[in-house]
Amino acid sequence: MEMLAILIPVSLLLGGLGLVAFLWALKHRQYEDPEGDSHRILKKDWDDRPKP
């Protein structure tokens, strides 16, 4: 039972950190353009770089 005294606060702390990270991502507009992100990941912009 004393293990629960450790595990419950640790799980609450990790859950709180996850919530803070999610709210930070919302504040910094990380989820604004998911449609554009899906198109950009397929674009081969590395082929357009000039060759040295």
Biopython code that builds the backbone (N, CA, C, O; Angstrom):
import numpy as np
from Bio.PDB.StructureBuilder import StructureBuilder

atoms = [
    (1, "MET", "N", (0.807, -1.201, 0.000)),
    (1, "MET", "CA", (0.000, 0.000, 0.000)),
    (1, "MET", "C", (0.851, 1.267, 0.000)),
    (1, "MET", "O", (0.443, 2.302, -0.528)),
    (2, "GLU", "N", (2.042, 1.172, 0.601)),
    (2, "GLU", "CA", (2.877, 2.379, 0.617)),
    (2, "GLU", "C", (3.394, 2.727, -0.783)),
    (2, "GLU", "O", (3.797, 3.861, -1.042)),
    (3, "MET", "N", (3.375, 1.737, -1.676)),
    (3, "MET", "CA", (3.776, 2.016, -3.060)),
    (3, "MET", "C", (2.771, 2.944, -3.741)),
    (3, "MET", "O", (3.148, 3.732, -4.608)),
    (4, "LEU", "N", (1.500, 2.859, -3.358)),
    (4, "LEU", "CA", (0.488, 3.759, -3.916)),
    (4, "LEU", "C", (0.754, 5.206, -3.531)),
    (4, "LEU", "O", (0.410, 6.122, -4.278)),
    (5, "ALA", "N", (1.362, 5.416, -2.375)),
    (5, "ALA", "CA", (1.697, 6.773, -1.941)),
    (5, "ALA", "C", (2.746, 7.394, -2.858)),
    (5, "ALA", "O", (2.867, 8.617, -2.925)),
    (6, "ILE", "N", (3.489, 6.575, -3.550)),
    (6, "ILE", "CA", (4.485, 7.073, -4.508)),
    (6, "ILE", "C", (3.893, 7.146, -5.916)),
    (6, "ILE", "O", (4.085, 8.131, -6.629)),
    (7, "LEU", "N", (3.181, 6.105, -6.303)),
    (7, "LEU", "CA", (2.691, 6.020, -7.674)),
    (7, "LEU", "C", (1.605, 7.043, -8.001)),
    (7, "LEU", "O", (1.581, 7.573, -9.112)),
    (8, "ILE", "N", (0.717, 7.327, -7.071)),
    (8, "ILE", "CA", (-0.367, 8.276, -7.349)),
    (8, "ILE", "C", (0.170, 9.682, -7.580)),
    (8, "ILE", "O", (-0.215, 10.297, -8.575)),
    (9, "PRO", "N", (1.039, 10.237, -6.722)),
    (9, "PRO", "CA", (1.580, 11.574, -7.019)),
    (9, "PRO", "C", (2.422, 11.624, -8.297)),
    (9, "PRO", "O", (2.395, 12.615, -9.026)),
    (10, "VAL", "N", (3.166, 10.556, -8.558)),
    (10, "VAL", "CA", (3.979, 10.520, -9.777)),
    (10, "VAL", "C", (3.078, 10.523, -11.013)),
    (10, "VAL", "O", (3.363, 11.225, -11.983)),
    (11, "SER", "N", (2.000, 9.747, -10.985)),
    (11, "SER", "CA", (1.093, 9.724, -12.143)),
    (11, "SER", "C", (0.378, 11.058, -12.297)),
    (11, "SER", "O", (0.161, 11.508, -13.422)),
    (12, "LEU", "N", (0.009, 11.698, -11.199)),
    (12, "LEU", "CA", (-0.607, 13.026, -11.287)),
    (12, "LEU", "C", (0.371, 14.057, -11.835)),
    (12, "LEU", "O", (-0.009, 14.929, -12.616)),
    (13, "LEU", "N", (1.619, 13.954, -11.426)),
    (13, "LEU", "CA", (2.649, 14.877, -11.935)),
    (13, "LEU", "C", (2.849, 14.691, -13.437)),
    (13, "LEU", "O", (2.922, 15.673, -14.177)),
    (14, "LEU", "N", (2.938, 13.443, -13.895)),
    (14, "LEU", "CA", (3.134, 13.182, -15.324)),
    (14, "LEU", "C", (1.913, 13.616, -16.140)),
    (14, "LEU", "O", (2.055, 14.142, -17.244)),
    (15, "GLY", "N", (0.732, 13.396, -15.600)),
    (15, "GLY", "CA", (-0.476, 13.859, -16.275)),
    (15, "GLY", "C", (-0.521, 15.374, -16.365)),
    (15, "GLY", "O", (-0.928, 15.928, -17.387)),
    (16, "GLY", "N", (-0.103, 16.046, -15.296)),
    (16, "GLY", "CA", (-0.040, 17.509, -15.299)),
    (16, "GLY", "C", (0.975, 18.029, -16.306)),
    (16, "GLY", "O", (0.725, 19.023, -16.988)),
    (17, "LEU", "N", (2.121, 17.359, -16.402)),
    (17, "LEU", "CA", (3.132, 17.764, -17.393)),
    (17, "LEU", "C", (2.604, 17.599, -18.819)),
    (17, "LEU", "O", (2.859, 18.440, -19.681)),
    (18, "GLY", "N", (1.871, 16.516, -19.059)),
    (18, "GLY", "CA", (1.271, 16.319, -20.369)),
    (18, "GLY", "C", (0.255, 17.394, -20.684)),
    (18, "GLY", "O", (0.197, 17.884, -21.812)),
    (19, "LEU", "N", (-0.550, 17.768, -19.695)),
    (19, "LEU", "CA", (-1.540, 18.833, -19.904)),
    (19, "LEU", "C", (-0.868, 20.170, -20.173)),
    (19, "LEU", "O", (-1.310, 20.922, -21.042)),
    (20, "VAL", "N", (0.193, 20.471, -19.440)),
    (20, "VAL", "CA", (0.934, 21.724, -19.655)),
    (20, "VAL", "C", (1.544, 21.748, -21.050)),
    (20, "VAL", "O", (1.512, 22.780, -21.720)),
    (21, "ALA", "N", (2.100, 20.624, -21.493)),
    (21, "ALA", "CA", (2.689, 20.561, -22.833)),
    (21, "ALA", "C", (1.623, 20.753, -23.901)),
    (21, "ALA", "O", (1.865, 21.431, -24.900)),
    (22, "PHE", "N", (0.445, 20.164, -23.705)),
    (22, "PHE", "CA", (-0.643, 20.329, -24.667)),
    (22, "PHE", "C", (-1.117, 21.775, -24.716)),
    (22, "PHE", "O", (-1.334, 22.321, -25.798)),
    (23, "LEU", "N", (-1.280, 22.397, -23.553)),
    (23, "LEU", "CA", (-1.719, 23.803, -23.527)),
    (23, "LEU", "C", (-0.663, 24.718, -24.128)),
    (23, "LEU", "O", (-1.006, 25.706, -24.775)),
    (24, "TRP", "N", (0.616, 24.409, -23.927)),
    (24, "TRP", "CA", (1.679, 25.197, -24.547)),
    (24, "TRP", "C", (1.593, 25.100, -26.070)),
    (24, "TRP", "O", (1.756, 26.098, -26.773)),
    (25, "ALA", "N", (1.337, 23.890, -26.574)),
    (25, "ALA", "CA", (1.226, 23.704, -28.018)),
    (25, "ALA", "C", (0.026, 24.456, -28.569)),
    (25, "ALA", "O", (0.100, 25.015, -29.663)),
    (26, "LEU", "N", (-1.066, 24.480, -27.838)),
    (26, "LEU", "CA", (-2.231, 25.254, -28.283)),
    (26, "LEU", "C", (-1.926, 26.745, -28.297)),
    (26, "LEU", "O", (-2.301, 27.450, -29.235)),
    (27, "LYS", "N", (-1.247, 27.227, -27.259)),
    (27, "LYS", "CA", (-0.924, 28.653, -27.165)),
    (27, "LYS", "C", (0.011, 29.089, -28.291)),
    (27, "LYS", "O", (-0.102, 30.205, -28.798)),
    (28, "HIS", "N", (0.934, 28.209, -28.681)),
    (28, "HIS", "CA", (1.889, 28.542, -29.738)),
    (28, "HIS", "C", (1.396, 28.115, -31.121)),
    (28, "HIS", "O", (2.181, 28.043, -32.066)),
    (29, "ARG", "N", (0.114, 27.835, -31.237)),
    (29, "ARG", "CA", (-0.584, 27.583, -32.498)),
    (29, "ARG", "C", (0.030, 26.432, -33.295)),
    (29, "ARG", "O", (0.234, 26.551, -34.503)),
    (30, "GLN", "N", (0.319, 25.344, -32.635)),
    (30, "GLN", "CA", (0.900, 24.182, -33.299)),
    (30, "GLN", "C", (-0.127, 23.405, -34.110)),
    (30, "GLN", "O", (0.236, 22.644, -35.007)),
    (31, "TYR", "N", (-1.415, 23.593, -33.800)),
    (31, "TYR", "CA", (-2.470, 22.816, -34.446)),
    (31, "TYR", "C", (-3.310, 23.667, -35.399)),
    (31, "TYR", "O", (-4.458, 23.318, -35.675)),
    (32, "GLU", "N", (-2.774, 24.761, -35.900)),
    (32, "GLU", "CA", (-3.545, 25.682, -36.719)),
    (32, "GLU", "C", (-3.843, 25.154, -38.118)),
    (32, "GLU", "O", (-4.951, 25.357, -38.615)),
    (33, "ASP", "N", (-2.899, 24.487, -38.768)),
    (33, "ASP", "CA", (-3.052, 24.132, -40.172)),
    (33, "ASP", "C", (-2.731, 22.660, -40.418)),
    (33, "ASP", "O", (-1.711, 22.359, -41.038)),
    (34, "PRO", "N", (-3.567, 21.739, -39.953)),
    (34, "PRO", "CA", (-3.257, 20.325, -40.177)),
    (34, "PRO", "C", (-3.376, 19.920, -41.642)),
    (34, "PRO", "O", (-2.677, 19.005, -42.079)),
    (35, "GLU", "N", (-4.231, 20.568, -42.401)),
    (35, "GLU", "CA", (-4.371, 20.246, -43.825)),
    (35, "GLU", "C", (-3.097, 20.637, -44.587)),
    (35, "GLU", "O", (-2.617, 19.878, -45.428)),
    (36, "GLY", "N", (-2.562, 21.808, -44.291)),
    (36, "GLY", "CA", (-1.327, 22.244, -44.934)),
    (36, "GLY", "C", (-0.145, 21.377, -44.533)),
    (36, "GLY", "O", (0.733, 21.102, -45.351)),
    (37, "ASP", "N", (-0.119, 20.947, -43.280)),
    (37, "ASP", "CA", (0.962, 20.068, -42.829)),
    (37, "ASP", "C", (0.940, 18.745, -43.583)),
    (37, "ASP", "O", (1.990, 18.200, -43.922)),
    (38, "SER", "N", (-0.251, 18.234, -43.844)),
    (38, "SER", "CA", (-0.329, 16.952, -44.550)),
    (38, "SER", "C", (0.148, 17.088, -45.997)),
    (38, "SER", "O", (0.643, 16.120, -46.574)),
    (39, "HIS", "N", (0.005, 18.267, -46.583)),
    (39, "HIS", "CA", (0.506, 18.464, -47.944)),
    (39, "HIS", "C", (2.011, 18.736, -47.947)),
    (39, "HIS", "O", (2.721, 18.290, -48.849)),
    (40, "ARG", "N", (2.492, 19.459, -46.951)),
    (40, "ARG", "CA", (3.920, 19.789, -46.897)),
    (40, "ARG", "C", (4.785, 18.563, -46.654)),
    (40, "ARG", "O", (5.920, 18.505, -47.127)),
    (41, "ILE", "N", (4.265, 17.584, -45.922)),
    (41, "ILE", "CA", (5.087, 16.406, -45.632)),
    (41, "ILE", "C", (5.320, 15.576, -46.889)),
    (41, "ILE", "O", (6.306, 14.844, -46.972)),
    (42, "LEU", "N", (4.415, 15.684, -47.873)),
    (42, "LEU", "CA", (4.566, 14.925, -49.108)),
    (42, "LEU", "C", (5.362, 15.673, -50.175)),
    (42, "LEU", "O", (5.776, 15.078, -51.170)),
    (43, "LYS", "N", (5.578, 16.968, -49.972)),
    (43, "LYS", "CA", (6.294, 17.785, -50.950)),
    (43, "LYS", "C", (7.787, 17.458, -50.905)),
    (43, "LYS", "O", (8.373, 17.355, -49.828)),
    (44, "LYS", "N", (8.384, 17.298, -52.056)),
    (44, "LYS", "CA", (9.812, 16.995, -52.131)),
    (44, "LYS", "C", (10.606, 18.286, -52.300)),
    (44, "LYS", "O", (11.154, 18.549, -53.370)),
    (45, "ASP", "N", (10.665, 19.085, -51.245)),
    (45, "ASP", "CA", (11.398, 20.347, -51.351)),
    (45, "ASP", "C", (12.905, 20.130, -51.317)),
    (45, "ASP", "O", (13.660, 21.035, -51.671)),
    (46, "TRP", "N", (13.358, 18.957, -50.902)),
    (46, "TRP", "CA", (14.786, 18.702, -50.881)),
    (46, "TRP", "C", (15.341, 18.514, -52.295)),
    (46, "TRP", "O", (16.555, 18.595, -52.484)),
    (47, "ASP", "N", (14.481, 18.263, -53.297)),
    (47, "ASP", "CA", (14.941, 18.172, -54.673)),
    (47, "ASP", "C", (15.153, 19.547, -55.308)),
    (47, "ASP", "O", (15.865, 19.674, -56.304)),
    (48, "ASP", "N", (14.530, 20.575, -54.725)),
    (48, "ASP", "CA", (14.590, 21.913, -55.312)),
    (48, "ASP", "C", (15.809, 22.710, -54.882)),
    (48, "ASP", "O", (16.026, 23.818, -55.373)),
    (49, "ARG", "N", (16.606, 22.164, -53.974)),
    (49, "ARG", "CA", (17.785, 22.899, -53.526)),
    (49, "ARG", "C", (18.836, 22.947, -54.632)),
    (49, "ARG", "O", (19.010, 21.983, -55.377)),
    (50, "PRO", "N", (19.536, 24.081, -54.732)),
    (50, "PRO", "CA", (20.588, 24.169, -55.751)),
    (50, "PRO", "C", (21.751, 23.238, -55.422)),
    (50, "PRO", "O", (22.100, 23.057, -54.256)),
    (51, "LYS", "N", (22.327, 22.669, -56.426)),
    (51, "LYS", "CA", (23.456, 21.772, -56.225)),
    (51, "LYS", "C", (24.733, 22.598, -56.102)),
    (51, "LYS", "O", (24.917, 23.560, -56.849)),
    (52, "PRO", "N", (25.625, 22.234, -55.163)),
    (52, "PRO", "CA", (26.873, 23.019, -54.988)),
    (52, "PRO", "C", (27.859, 22.814, -56.124)),
    (52, "PRO", "O", (28.941, 23.401, -56.116)),
]
sb = StructureBuilder()
sb.init_structure("model")
sb.init_model(0)
sb.init_chain("A")
sb.init_seg("    ")
for serial, (resi, resn, name, xyz) in enumerate(atoms, 1):
    if name == "N":
        sb.init_residue(resn, " ", resi, " ")
    sb.init_atom(name, np.array(xyz, "f"), 0.0, 1.0, " ", f" {name:<3s}", serial, name[0])
structure = sb.get_structure()
